[in-house]
Amino acid sequence: MSTPMQSAALPEGSRVPDGLDDVAAALADRLPEHLDALVELASIPSISLAGNDPAHVRRSAEATADLLRGAGLEDVRLLEVDDAHPYVTGSLCHAGEAAPTLLLYAHHDVQPVGTPDRWSSPPFEPTVRDGRLYGRGCSDDKAGVIAHVAAIRAWVDARGEPPVNVKVVIEGEEEIGSPHLPVFLERYGPMLDADVIVIADVGNFKTGWPGLTWSLRGLMDATVTVRCMAQPVHSGMWGGLVPDALTATARLLATLHDDRGDVAVDGFAAGARELTPEERARVEALPPDPDGLRTEARTVEGLHWLGDPDDSPLERIWFTPTITPTGMSVPDLAHASNTLLNEVSTKLSCRMVPGQDPARAFAALRRHLEEHVPWGLEVEVSPGETAPAWVTDPSSAAHEAAAAAFEAGYGHDVAWMGCGGSIPLVGPFAESFGGAAALLIGVEDPASNAHGEDESQDLGDLARTALSEAYLFAELADRAEAVRARGA
Ligand SMILES: [Zn+2]
């Protein structure tokens, strides 16, 4: 495959810290090979959502295991939990007891493709255009898998092994909310124990501007079903007298937000806390760049942001509770007959903020939907996946190490970012490892359009993240004592 990364040159902008020339050169040498591996991995349609063939997810787990073996990891195997898509693990722990132990995380499952015609090239035929690799999973999160593989392999090539103990876990059910996480953690948590968790599954602030993420919104899914009859009936014979489930659903959904688009469900945000002055200062240190956000989201002209016009757009994206309908059981246009629909189900995807309790938020949402359904129709609300928000104080020795590594790898200072998305595993893992620091590093950039059509990965940023991660191992080894004092 022809790419901009064929020479053994370092990625544009990056610097080499003292004493790491051999590691940097080893990483650069293999970049074309890592890109080929990403193309191959992203060709596997490992969609974890129910209704898609689970054999593909297993195949991508096996391909991931091969990549880990190829990077020099030992004890590589699939970790199984009943009814869960397989996780993949491996380790390389010869740096000694005084060295920190890292757990590197990414996931190999992907989102469904969305609307096939909106892809410029087929979603599972990864294609390079203008320095970006397009395809489902090319960024979220198979690029994360590759970043870990590249960083480990660079150390193995240059020095035989990394200066830290490395464990890897690549999840197979992240995109469906990690439903088996508690069982997984109980069974395999102890063998994955680490001082630092490195999560390569979030975004950079801008292309070429590395982000270190200190907050994640949580999530809460619900399905609401509105029912008015046992079966659809003729709209000519009954319309005007009998309500239909789609109009009723539209009216019901319209009650979930006020005119500015803020959630208007009593008790939904109970417990949500204000940002601390330090947190707010961190957000305000970044340029809000609303025009840039419009370009990145590709909004139509004239579109108004939701909420108070004086709100910080970044605070809205990272720290505002949301309720969003994301799917509905209605006939598509080709099958729309002249009938009153008797039953409509809508999936609601909600994002949770720090302090908000997903179970309480679900109860408030259910109460609201039951109280507001029009015309005496039946309404049923069932719960889905949940995960609370996660926030950390990014002042640990591990964070200091990460800032130094990414500044060198990108040749740019780091942005201390929030993230509006959710990674359910971060909080429970960090907690079960006794306050291990969690470093959330970026492979995606705002143009990646993860979860959407034409998902893509900037290949320069992938190379810079892999290089920064290789540097991170050295920075953490240099701070071994402070890093090993977890939670201190
Ligand atoms: Zn992801």
Residues whose N, C-alpha, C, O or C-beta is under 5 A from the ligand:
A	BS01	ZN	D140 D141 D201
